[in-house]
Amino acid sequence: MSSKEPAKSCSSYRDLVVWQRAMQLCRAIYSATASFPREERFGLTSQMRRAAVSIASNIAEGQGRLSASEFRRFLGIARGSLRELETQLLIATDLGYLPRQASDRCVDLMDEVSRMLNALITSISRSQPST
């Protein structure tokens, strides 16, 4: 696939397993942050939720773009949001806002999404001609 060809190996972003797992992660983060202290509603809670939403959203937006290079760029943005979320999760856990079991569940989902994003980025990169 050239960088000018559409990045449409599936009919919809909803068919991408990485997007499905990112949505699962988003739901887990919303659930996990529901019990955060009220004073964190506009702080860590909001930041974590926005980062989680950004992961799934950038996967979807990238898949809808017109080229593989654009898709890869949006996957990179999603990967950055994932690292942001991971850091925020570690902070929340260290502050005692999140029980270890809930944190571990989210970390497992983040690891899975990370592996899938990296594999998809690698696949797209290999399919593009060298410039």
C-alpha positions in Angstrom: 0.0 0.0 0.0 1.5 3.4 -0.9 1.1 6.4 1.4 -1.4 7.7 -1.1 -3.7 4.7 -1.0 -6.5 4.7 1.5 -5.8 2.9 4.8 -9.0 0.8 4.7 -8.0 -2.8 5.3 -11.3 -3.2 7.2 -14.7 -1.8 6.6 -14.9 0.2 9.8 -12.7 1.2 12.7 -15.2 -0.8 14.8 -13.9 -3.9 13.2 -10.4 -3.2 14.6 -9.7 -5.4 17.6 -7.3 -2.7 18.9 -10.2 -0.1 18.9 -12.5 -2.7 20.7 -9.8 -3.1 23.4 -9.3 0.6 23.6 -13.1 1.0 24.2 -12.9 -1.7 26.9 -10.0 0.2 28.5 -12.0 3.5 28.3 -14.9 1.8 30.2 -12.6 0.4 32.8 -11.0 3.9 33.4 -14.4 5.5 33.7 -15.4 2.8 36.3 -12.1 3.1 38.1 -12.2 6.9 38.4 -15.9 6.9 39.6 -14.7 6.5 43.2 -11.9 9.1 43.1 -12.2 11.9 45.7 -14.6 14.7 44.7 -11.8 17.2 44.6 -10.2 15.3 41.8 -13.2 15.6 39.5 -11.6 18.4 37.5 -8.1 17.1 38.0 -6.9 13.6 37.7 -10.3 12.1 37.0 -10.9 14.4 34.1 -7.4 13.9 32.7 -7.5 10.1 32.9 -10.9 10.0 31.2 -9.8 12.4 28.4 -6.7 10.3 27.8 -8.7 7.1 27.6 -11.2 8.6 25.2 -8.3 10.0 23.1 -6.9 6.5 22.6 -10.0 5.0 21.0 -10.9 8.3 19.2 -7.5 8.6 17.5 -7.6 5.0 16.4 -11.0 5.6 14.8 -10.1 9.0 13.3 -6.9 7.5 11.8 -8.7 4.6 10.2 -11.0 7.1 8.6 -8.2 9.1 7.0 -7.3 8.9 3.4 -3.7 7.5 3.7 -1.8 4.9 5.5 0.7 7.5 6.7 -2.1 9.5 8.3 -3.5 6.4 9.9 0.0 5.7 11.3 0.3 9.2 12.6 -3.0 9.0 14.5 -2.0 5.6 15.9 1.2 7.3 17.2 -1.0 9.9 18.9 -3.1 7.1 20.4 0.1 5.5 21.7 1.1 8.8 23.3 -2.3 9.1 25.0 -1.8 5.6 26.3 1.5 6.5 27.9 -0.1 9.6 29.4 -2.9 7.4 30.8 -0.4 4.9 32.2 1.4 7.7 34.1 -1.8 9.1 35.5 -2.9 5.6 36.6 0.4 5.1 38.4 -0.1 8.5 40.1 -3.6 7.6 41.1 -2.5 4.2 42.5 0.4 5.8 44.4 -2.0 8.3 45.9 -4.3 5.5 47.1 -7.2 6.5 44.9 -7.3 3.2 43.1 -7.2 -0.3 44.6 -4.4 -2.5 43.3 -6.8 -5.0 41.7 -8.5 -2.2 39.6 -5.1 -0.8 38.8 -3.8 -4.2 37.7 -6.8 -4.7 35.4 -6.3 -1.4 33.7 -2.5 -2.0 33.3 -3.3 -5.4 31.7 -5.6 -3.7 29.2 -3.1 -0.9 28.5 -0.4 -3.5 27.9 -2.7 -5.3 25.4 -3.6 -2.1 23.6 0.0 -1.1 23.5 1.1 -4.3 21.9 -1.7 -4.1 19.3 -0.9 -0.5 18.5 2.8 -1.3 18.1 2.0 -4.2 15.8 -0.4 -2.2 13.7 2.1 0.7 13.4 4.8 -1.8 12.4 2.5 -3.4 9.8 1.5 -0.1 8.2 5.2 1.1 8.2 6.3 -2.1 6.4 3.5 -1.8 3.8 4.7 1.8 2.8 7.5 2.2 0.3 10.7 3.7 1.7 11.1 7.4 1.0 
